[in-house]
Amino acid sequence: MTHSLRFTALAAAALLLGACASVPSGPSAMVLPGSGKSFDQFRVDDMDCRQFASLQSGGSTPDQASVDSGVKSAAIGAGVGALAGAVMGGHRSAATGAGAGLVIGSVAGAGAASSSGQTMQQRYDIGYQQCMYAKGHQVPVYGRFDNSRRAAPAAYTAPPPPPPGSPPPPPPGVR
């Protein structure tokens, strides 16, 4: 088996293993039924909001985005490797360069694929939560209390003394 053929087989194996990982197609964010909403209404709204979220994320699933990104990176790596091999050493080097480029592109594509899938899932989740919240369902809010910016309580000061002299007379008609 030639050197470039081994690189190509290794890259193909890496791509196949990377294709085994999949991201769920649906929301990864929790939403609870709103007050006074039945579970049946929640299910109807859930299906409607899943369609809305899919449109918001471009109609692509996180898995599709991951695969597209990985394949593009591997193809670009192979093309750049073949071009570099041809420039440096002729036809045999072009094949070796293509194999090396495919391996390197596959490794880089795995990172790009993961990032693309996560970004797509976040876009989907945001659209889903916005839709469900707008329909009156409960969306958890994550955060923490930060007391560092709270103003320190003012020191206690006594009220000012009354003005000197006798108090003013009461208004007429009041006894």
Secondary structure in CASP SS format (residue, H / E / C, confidence):
PFRMAT SS
TARGET T0000
AUTHOR 0000-0000-0000
METHOD secondary structure of the structure
MODEL  1
M C 1.00
T C 1.00
H H 1.00
S H 1.00
L H 1.00
R H 1.00
F H 1.00
T H 1.00
A H 1.00
L H 1.00
A H 1.00
A H 1.00
A H 1.00
A H 1.00
L H 1.00
L H 1.00
L H 1.00
G H 1.00
A H 1.00
C H 1.00
A C 1.00
S C 1.00
V C 1.00
P C 1.00
S C 1.00
G C 1.00
P C 1.00
S C 1.00
A C 1.00
M C 1.00
V C 1.00
L E 1.00
P C 1.00
G C 1.00
S C 1.00
G C 1.00
K C 1.00
S C 1.00
F H 1.00
D H 1.00
Q H 1.00
F H 1.00
R H 1.00
V H 1.00
D H 1.00
D H 1.00
M H 1.00
D H 1.00
C H 1.00
R H 1.00
Q H 1.00
F H 1.00
A H 1.00
S H 1.00
L H 1.00
Q H 1.00
S C 1.00
G C 1.00
G C 1.00
S C 1.00
T C 1.00
P H 1.00
D H 1.00
Q H 1.00
A H 1.00
S H 1.00
V H 1.00
D H 1.00
S H 1.00
G H 1.00
V H 1.00
K H 1.00
S H 1.00
A H 1.00
A H 1.00
I H 1.00
G H 1.00
A H 1.00
G H 1.00
V H 1.00
G H 1.00
A H 1.00
L H 1.00
A H 1.00
G H 1.00
A H 1.00
V H 1.00
M H 1.00
G H 1.00
G C 1.00
H H 1.00
R H 1.00
S H 1.00
A H 1.00
A H 1.00
T H 1.00
G H 1.00
A H 1.00
G H 1.00
A H 1.00
G H 1.00
L H 1.00
V H 1.00
I H 1.00
G H 1.00
S H 1.00
V H 1.00
A H 1.00
G H 1.00
A H 1.00
G H 1.00
A H 1.00
A H 1.00
S H 1.00
S H 1.00
S H 1.00
G H 1.00
Q H 1.00
T H 1.00
M H 1.00
Q H 1.00
Q H 1.00
R H 1.00
Y H 1.00
D H 1.00
I H 1.00
G H 1.00
Y H 1.00
Q H 1.00
Q H 1.00
C H 1.00
M H 1.00
Y H 1.00
A H 1.00
K C 1.00
G C 1.00
H C 1.00
Q E 1.00
V C 1.00
P C 1.00
V C 1.00
Y C 1.00
G C 1.00
R C 1.00
F C 1.00
D C 1.00
N H 1.00
S H 1.00
R H 1.00
R C 1.00
A C 1.00
A C 1.00
P C 1.00
A C 1.00
A C 1.00
Y C 1.00
T C 1.00
A C 1.00
P C 1.00
P C 1.00
P C 1.00
P C 1.00
P C 1.00
P C 1.00
G C 1.00
S C 1.00
P C 1.00
P C 1.00
P C 1.00
P C 1.00
P C 1.00
P C 1.00
G C 1.00
V C 1.00
R C 1.00
END
